[in-house]
Amino acid sequence: MFLVNVASLMFTHVAAFGMWMFQEGQQQVAGFDNPMALWGAMGWFARIIVIILFAMSAISIGVMIDRAFAFSAARKQSRSFAPAVAGALREGKIDEAIRVAERNKSHLAKVVTAGLQEFKAHTESSDIPGEEIEASKRALERAEAIVHAELKRGLGGLATIGSTAPFVGLLGTVAGILNAFIGISTSKATGLAAVAGGIAEALVTTAIGLFVAIPAVWMFNYFTNKVEAFDVEMDNSSSELIDYFLKRSGKMRK
């Protein structure tokens, strides 16, 4: 019973002390609901951190928009390309298939064009040394590597922003905490009012860092999965094209 009374008394005093601290701090930080007032209360180091974070956010948004449009266009173009080139190859019209592939700008078209052109060059000219199937396979592999690099353009920067933005915000947090302690030492006070500015500055930089990092990480994972799906499509197309070359070479030798 004694412990219950003591706990109740301590809870009452702690609650009263917390309300007092909150009211005292609220009077001092009432202006912080205005972003411009908060910006004006920040130190120069915290302002630099916020500017860097906004620049990182702008870069990540630019990469997201660019990759979203590029992947959407690649998906639509590949859907129209695959049936057209397959029909030309079934009829044995390699020149027509190359023209269809050159008109299309999808990831599949770039790979297929490289393979078809290499195969055609070897079959039509005896001056080119080497086996046409192996040469076509190497051309397909080179084209896949180039297209893969094009699809991943900007994703490295997105990953860097997603992984470093929280630490940049944390650097601003450290600066804000230091300002809070400086406020305590200069004002000779230990209440919330003495540290309110520094804490607000620290929390703002932390929040902005997380706001920049979270979408960047999400979109990096999303786009990486898209690139992997495109890689599978290119691998399958290359394999099917090599099978077609083998069948055509067998017919030509008979």
C-alpha positions, 0 to 999 in steps of 0.5 A: 500500500505504501509503494502504491501511494509513493508511486501515485505521488511520484506520477502526480509530481512528474505529470505536473512537472511535465505540464509545466515544462511543456507550457514553458517551452510552448511559450518560447517555441510558439513561433516555430509553427511558421517555417520561415520563423524556424528557418530564421532561428536555424544556424548557418550549418543547419541551413546548409544541411537543409539546402543539401537535403533539398538538392538531394531530394530534387536529384532523386525526384528527377531520377524517379521521373526519368526512369518511370518514363523510360521504363514505361516507354520500353514496356509499351514498345517491346509489346508492339515489337515482339509480335512484329519481329517474330512474324518477320523471322517466321517468314525468313525475312531477316532484312524485314526483321532488322528494319522493324527492330531499327524502327523500335527503340525498346530494350529488346529491339536494341539487343535483337538488332545487334544479333540479327545484324551480326548473323546477317553479316556472317552469312552473307560474306565469306570474308568475315572469319568465325562461326556466325552463331558464336559471333551472334551470341557475342553480339547479343551479350555486348548489346545486353550489357550496354542496354542493362547499363542504360536501364540502370542509369541514375539508379546508383545515385538514387541508392546513394541518396537513400543511404546517405540522406539520413546521415546528412540529416543526422549531421544537422541533428548533431548541430542542433543538439550542440546549439541546444547545449550552447543555449543552456550554457549562455542562458544559464537555464536548464528548462525546455525554453533554453533548448527548444530552438536547438531541439527544433532545429535538430528534429527538422533536419532529421525529419527532412533527411528521412523524408528524402531517404525513404522514397529514394530507397523505395523507388530504388528497389522498385526500379531495380526489380524492373531492370531485373525483369527487363534483363530476363526478357532480354535473356529469353529473347537472346536465347530464342534468337540463337535457337532461330539462328541454329535452325536457319544455319542447319537449313542453309547447310543442307 
